[in-house]
Amino acid sequence: MTAFHPLQPLRHPLLSALQWAFRDWVAEEINYPGEVAEVALAHAIPNKVEAAYRRTDFLEKRRALMSDWGAFCIPAKLAAVA
């Protein structure tokens, strides 16, 4: 059994599955740069030099990406019913 540590983030298998589904969808179905997807998932940049020089948060691109993800997850036909 592993001990609970209050500062360690809790990882739920469903959360990981949703993250991988999102990442696969970005890579295979649409045309957004991988960097935008990684920022949308709030992943840290492992390369310290690249992280230091990254000056953007891709806000508008993330907004469009998440809008497309929402449309993919809940198609217009289902949204009209709900």
C-alpha positions in Angstrom: 0.0 0.0 0.0 1.3 3.5 -0.8 1.2 6.2 1.8 -0.9 9.4 1.1 1.1 12.5 0.8 -0.9 15.8 0.9 1.4 17.6 -1.5 1.3 14.9 -4.1 -1.4 15.5 -6.7 -4.0 12.8 -6.9 -4.1 11.0 -10.2 -7.3 9.3 -11.3 -7.2 6.8 -14.1 -10.1 8.5 -15.8 -8.3 11.8 -15.8 -5.2 10.2 -17.5 -7.4 8.5 -20.0 -9.1 11.8 -20.9 -5.8 13.5 -21.2 -4.5 10.8 -23.6 -7.7 10.9 -25.6 -7.4 14.7 -26.0 -3.7 14.4 -26.9 -4.4 11.7 -29.5 -7.3 13.7 -31.0 -5.0 16.8 -31.4 -2.3 14.7 -33.0 -4.5 12.7 -35.4 -7.7 14.6 -36.1 -7.0 18.4 -36.2 -4.2 20.8 -37.2 -3.0 22.4 -34.0 0.7 22.5 -32.9 1.7 20.1 -30.2 2.9 23.0 -28.1 -0.6 24.4 -27.9 -2.0 21.0 -26.8 0.7 20.7 -24.1 0.0 24.2 -22.8 -3.8 23.4 -22.8 -3.0 20.3 -20.6 -0.9 22.5 -18.3 2.2 20.4 -18.9 5.5 22.0 -17.9 8.2 22.4 -20.6 11.1 20.0 -19.7 13.7 22.0 -21.6 14.7 24.9 -19.2 16.0 27.1 -22.0 12.9 26.7 -24.1 10.8 27.4 -21.0 12.7 30.6 -20.3 12.2 31.9 -23.8 8.6 30.9 -24.3 6.7 34.2 -24.2 3.3 33.2 -25.1 0.5 31.3 -23.4 -1.3 30.6 -26.8 -4.5 32.0 -25.3 -6.4 32.5 -28.5 -5.2 29.2 -30.0 -6.1 27.4 -26.8 -9.5 29.0 -26.9 -10.1 27.7 -30.4 -8.7 24.3 -29.6 -11.0 23.9 -26.6 -14.0 25.0 -28.6 -13.2 22.3 -31.2 -12.6 19.7 -28.5 -16.0 20.6 -27.0 -17.7 20.3 -30.4 -16.0 16.9 -30.8 -17.1 15.6 -27.4 -20.6 16.9 -27.6 -21.7 17.0 -31.2 -24.3 19.7 -32.3 -27.0 17.0 -32.5 -26.6 16.0 -28.9 -26.2 19.6 -27.7 -29.5 20.5 -29.3 -31.3 17.7 -27.3 -29.8 18.7 -24.0 
